[in-house]
Amino acid sequence: MPLLFLISMLCNYSSARFLSCRKLSKISSISSVVVDSLLPSSISKKTHFSSLRISSSSSSPLFCIFPCLYFSKISALHFCRPNSTMASQSAQSIHDFTVKDARGNDVGFSTYKGKVLLIVNVASKCGLTNSNYTELSQLYGKYKNQGFEILAFPCNQFGEEEPGTNEEILETACTRFKAEYPIFDKIDVNGDNAAPVYKFLKSSKGGLFGDSITWNFAKFLVDRDGHVVDRYAPTTSPLSIEKDIKKLLGVS
């Protein structure tokens, strides 16, 4: 026990030399988008890291002297945090949900039984908008007649990059980007007001440090039985997961 304590003290002392109070207080987040860009694609595609945010308490003397304690605190909070599954515990598959489309119509997901689904939270004013909408339309054009469907959910939670009305969102998606797949009502994907369907998606395929969506254009791949089989980071391009879609469709 004394040896382990000594090692821990040395680690904290070494860390403190490189992380001053001033520098540590300036750290705002460790984003999953950055992590995904650094990891090999075989790992980043499968793994999701929710943002780890450092509060103002990071400038307290204790955490400045022992920075390892702070990051241990963060890890404990995320590992102990329960998944947001209360509203969707009874759901057995994506087909159990009913949502509203962008025109206010109820859409039962049971209509998608037997289809492979790619579910995406979209935004009109994001740096990822052009590439994602363009590639999503390309995928849909290739596989829509083979049992493939894309379901797009506008969300304004990330940088307020989907501020428009449903009519404006439809104009962007369907007129500018020629989207022929369904566009649904604007929703929240994180927090207490997250749509039940997204609580289900996240609890079905969470990440290492939590289940939160980190940015626009996160993607969930769902099989013909309505089960979530994979989750992709916002920075993962739609065309790069074409092989996974083809596998579920059973096409070569």
C-alpha positions in Angstrom: 0.0 0.0 0.0 2.8 2.6 0.8 4.4 1.8 -2.5 1.2 2.4 -4.4 0.7 5.7 -2.5 4.2 6.8 -3.3 3.8 6.1 -7.0 0.5 8.0 -7.0 2.1 11.0 -5.4 5.0 11.0 -7.9 2.5 10.8 -10.8 0.5 13.8 -9.4 3.7 15.8 -8.8 4.9 15.2 -12.3 1.5 16.1 -13.8 1.4 19.3 -11.7 4.7 20.5 -13.1 3.2 20.5 -16.6 -0.4 21.5 -15.8 -0.3 24.8 -14.0 -3.5 26.2 -12.4 -3.7 28.8 -15.1 -3.4 26.3 -18.0 -5.7 23.8 -16.4 -8.5 26.4 -15.9 -8.3 27.1 -19.7 -9.1 23.6 -20.7 -12.8 23.6 -21.8 -13.4 20.2 -23.2 -12.0 16.9 -24.5 -14.2 16.3 -27.5 -15.1 12.9 -29.0 -14.7 14.6 -32.4 -11.0 15.1 -31.7 -10.6 11.6 -30.3 -12.2 10.1 -33.4 -9.8 12.0 -35.6 -6.8 10.6 -33.7 -7.8 7.0 -33.4 -7.6 4.4 -36.3 -10.9 4.2 -38.2 -11.5 0.6 -37.1 -11.6 1.9 -33.5 -13.2 5.4 -33.9 -16.0 4.0 -36.0 -17.1 1.7 -33.3 -16.4 3.9 -30.3 -18.1 7.0 -29.0 -16.6 9.4 -26.4 -18.9 12.0 -24.8 -17.4 15.4 -24.1 -15.6 15.7 -20.8 -16.2 19.2 -19.6 -14.1 20.9 -16.9 -16.0 23.2 -14.6 -14.8 26.3 -12.8 -13.7 24.2 -9.9 -10.7 23.1 -11.9 -8.9 26.2 -10.6 -9.1 25.0 -6.9 -5.8 24.4 -5.3 -6.4 20.7 -4.7 -7.0 20.0 -8.4 -4.1 22.2 -9.5 -1.7 20.3 -7.2 -3.2 16.9 -8.0 -4.6 17.1 -11.5 -5.0 13.3 -11.7 -7.6 13.6 -9.0 -9.7 15.8 -11.2 -9.7 13.5 -14.2 -10.4 10.6 -11.9 -13.4 12.5 -10.7 -14.6 13.1 -14.3 -14.2 9.4 -15.2 -16.1 8.3 -12.1 -19.0 10.7 -12.8 -19.3 9.3 -16.4 -19.0 5.7 -15.5 -21.5 6.0 -12.7 -24.0 8.0 -14.6 -27.0 5.9 -15.6 -28.1 5.6 -19.2 -31.1 7.7 -20.2 -33.3 4.7 -20.9 -36.3 5.3 -18.6 -38.6 6.6 -21.3 -37.7 3.7 -23.7 -37.1 0.7 -21.5 -40.3 -1.0 -22.8 -39.2 -0.7 -26.4 -37.8 -3.8 -27.9 -36.8 -2.3 -31.3 -36.9 0.9 -33.2 -40.2 -0.3 -34.7 -42.0 0.4 -31.4 -41.8 4.2 -31.8 -44.0 6.7 -33.4 -42.7 10.2 -34.2 -43.8 13.3 -36.1 -42.4 14.2 -39.5 -41.5 17.8 -40.5 -45.1 18.4 -41.6 -46.6 17.3 -38.3 -47.8 13.9 -39.4 -47.5 10.9 -37.1 -45.2 8.2 -38.5 -45.1 4.8 -36.9 -41.7 3.2 -37.3 -43.4 -0.2 -37.7 -43.7 0.9 -41.4 -40.0 0.4 -41.7 -40.0 -3.3 -40.6 -37.8 -5.3 -43.0 -35.7 -2.3 -43.9 -32.2 -1.3 -43.1 -32.2 2.2 -41.5 -29.5 4.9 -41.2 -30.7 7.5 -38.6 -29.0 10.8 -38.5 -29.3 14.1 -36.5 -28.9 16.8 -39.1 -28.3 20.6 -39.2 -28.5 23.1 -42.1 -25.7 25.5 -41.0 -22.9 23.1 -39.9 -19.5 22.7 -41.4 -20.4 19.0 -42.0 -23.7 19.9 -43.8 -22.6 19.9 -47.4 -20.6 16.7 -47.4 -23.1 14.7 -45.3 -26.3 15.8 -47.1 -24.6 15.2 -50.5 -23.3 11.7 -49.5 -26.5 10.7 -47.8 -28.4 11.5 -51.0 -25.9 9.4 -53.0 -26.4 6.4 -50.7 -30.2 6.8 -50.8 -30.2 6.9 -54.6 -28.2 3.7 -54.8 -30.0 1.6 -52.2 -33.5 2.9 -51.7 -35.0 0.2 -53.9 -33.1 -2.5 -52.1 -34.7 -2.0 -48.6 -32.6 0.9 -47.4 -34.1 4.1 -45.7 -32.5 7.2 -44.2 -34.3 9.0 -41.4 -33.1 12.5 -40.8 -33.9 14.3 -37.5 -33.1 18.1 -37.4 -31.6 19.2 -34.1 -30.5 22.7 -32.9 -28.5 21.6 -29.8 -25.0 21.9 -31.3 -23.9 25.4 -31.9 -27.5 26.4 -32.8 -26.8 25.3 -36.3 -30.4 24.3 -37.1 -32.3 27.4 -36.1 -34.9 27.5 -38.8 -38.5 26.4 -39.0 -39.5 23.0 -40.3 -40.4 24.6 -43.6 -37.0 26.2 -43.9 -35.3 22.9 -43.0 -37.3 21.1 -45.7 -36.3 23.8 -48.2 -32.6 23.2 -47.4 -32.7 19.4 -47.4 -35.1 18.7 -50.2 -34.5 21.7 -52.6 -30.9 22.5 -52.1 -29.6 19.0 -51.4 -32.3 17.0 -53.2 -33.0 14.8 -50.2 -35.8 12.3 -51.1 -35.7 10.5 -47.7 -37.9 11.4 -44.7 -37.2 14.6 -42.7 -38.7 14.5 -39.3 -39.8 17.1 -36.7 -37.0 19.0 -35.0 -36.0 17.3 -31.7 -33.5 17.3 -28.9 -31.2 14.3 -28.9 -29.6 15.0 -25.5 -30.8 16.0 -22.1 -34.0 15.6 -20.2 -36.1 16.5 -23.3 -34.4 14.1 -25.6 -36.8 12.3 -27.9 -37.6 8.8 -26.7 -36.4 7.3 -30.0 -33.0 8.9 -29.4 -32.9 7.7 -25.8 -33.4 4.2 -27.2 -30.8 4.6 -29.9 -28.2 5.9 -27.4 -28.9 3.2 -24.8 -28.7 0.5 -27.5 -25.3 1.7 -28.7 -23.5 3.9 -26.2 -19.9 5.0 -25.9 -17.0 4.4 -23.5 -17.7 7.4 -21.3 -21.4 7.9 -21.8 -24.1 7.9 -24.4 -24.5 11.5 -25.4 -24.5 12.7 -29.0 -21.5 15.0 -29.5 -22.4 16.9 -32.6 -24.5 17.1 -35.8 -24.5 14.1 -38.1 -24.0 11.3 -35.7 -25.2 8.1 -37.3 -27.0 4.9 -36.1 -27.3 1.9 -38.4 -30.3 -0.3 -37.7 -30.9 -3.8 -39.1 -34.1 -5.1 -40.7 -35.4 -6.3 -37.3 -35.1 -2.8 -35.8 -32.0 -3.4 -33.7 -29.1 -0.9 -33.6 -26.0 -2.6 -34.9 -23.6 0.3 -35.2 -22.9 3.9 -34.3 -20.7 6.3 -36.1 -19.1 9.6 -35.1 -20.2 12.9 -36.7 -16.9 13.0 -38.6 -17.5 9.6 -40.2 -18.6 10.2 -43.8 -21.8 8.4 -45.0 -19.9 6.8 -48.0 -17.3 5.3 -45.7 -20.0 3.1 -44.1 -21.4 1.9 -47.4 -19.9 -1.5 -46.9 -21.7 -1.9 -43.6 -25.0 -1.0 -45.2 -24.4 -3.4 -48.1 -23.7 -6.2 -45.6 -27.0 -5.7 -43.8 -28.8 -5.4 -47.2 -27.2 -8.6 -48.4 -25.9 -7.0 -51.6 -22.5 -7.2 -53.1 
